[in-house]
Amino acid sequence: MGFLKSGIEITKGKLAFLIYNLLFLLISYFIIISLGNICSGIGNRWVVIIALNLEICIAILIASFIIGRIDKKKFWFISPVTTIGLSAFLFLLNGTPRLAIVFAIAPIFAVSFLMFFQSFQDFTLTTEWARISGIIAFITLPLVFIFETLPVSIPIAFYFLAAINIAAIFFAFLKPKLRNDQAAEKGEKTFEKRVMLLYLIPWIIFSMVNVTLAKNNSFCIVQQTSASFYVFLEALEAIGVSIGAIMIGFLADFVGRRITAAVALTLYGVCSALGGLFDSKWAFSLMFLIGGVSWGSFFVLFIFVIWSDLANKENWAKMYALGLITYFASLCVSPLIPQAFLSLETGSLVTCLLSFFAIVPIFAVPEISSNDFIENMRIKRHIDSLKKLRNQG
């Protein structure tokens, strides 16, 4: 048994490697988008944001077909050095050439995301995917929330990019090696395309709601509350994200993916309804807290776990690419949608209905998680019961 008493076998070194690299990727994305905003003209910002997210989608798609030919060890050294070198030109160039540097860095980020998931599969066992994903998200997502509150300028962006990429090189040197038993195949799982599609539908609905109706509802609440109270709401949301990530991570391994996905969608529907039914600070507080729990749950399930379960040795990159492209494609839509296009009551009601509608496909799919962990826990409890009976006798 590993460093936790919940059956997790991953070592501290491997977990630290995964935690840092996800933090590195999420901060890199925030900096890339911030640089896009800085380097573009005021009237062209929405075009640049759409183009950057679209470029990331295309890069992930292409990488999913060729990633098997990329040397992982060389990539983890070359990509940080390339990123630092390109970002140095931000000081030397202006206007369109500076913006071109940002577009040159974005594909490196996209390929790095798929490389991260390859390491995730290499370092983990099928029976612990959800719990490890929950632990990783529990630590990284609040730090990203804090980082996003910081102002970003060209010098700050360069120093942060340089610092996190230098640290990435350091982690690459210390990257833990695989044991022979972990390098073995994790099984050739095959699922019908129907199963993949039915799991994809809730993720598409959530991703689109997140950048349209959720943005609308948040903007309406901003108009009704003070700036200080809205900062409090965002802090509650960050706390909720951490709670949701760790809670759903352990729950998904113990009871399966279908139930936890349905629970996450139900929570999101309930918290959305609160904003429309009650016009009070406590209702808004619960809305943001429970909404954060749902967001953390979905991050664990639909960025990590679902696609890990559906993947096999041949299609793993395409499975992860499917989840990532869905999310980044929704971010292409976000700039096109007005901040407020519905009242809070209507927006909350529509969000609630769509959340419950997204549960329907979940009941039409089989459970895709490994039964090994649940069976092992049952056997362990049975053995413990026998030991108690023997001791009593």
Secondary structure, DSSP 4 states (H G I P E B T S, - for coil): --SSTTS----HHHHHHHHHHHHHHHHHHHHHHHHHHHHS-GGGHHHHHHHHHHHHHHHHHHHHHHGGGS-HHHHHHHHHHHHHHHHHGGGT--HHHHHHHHHHHHHHHHHHHHHHHHHHHHH--GGGHHHHHHHHHHHHHHHHHHHTTS---HHHHHHHHHHHHHHHHHHHHTPPPPPHHHHS--------HHHHHHHHHHHHHHHHHHHTHHHHHHHHHHHHS-HHHHHHHHHHHHHHHHHHHHHHHHHHHHH-HHHHHHHHHHHHHHHHHHHHH--SHHHHHHHHHHHHHHHHHHHIIIIIIHHHHH--TTTHHHHHHHHHHHHHHHHHHGGGS-S-SS-HHHHHHHHHHHHHHHHGGGGGS---S-SHHHHHHHHHHHHHHHHHHHHH-
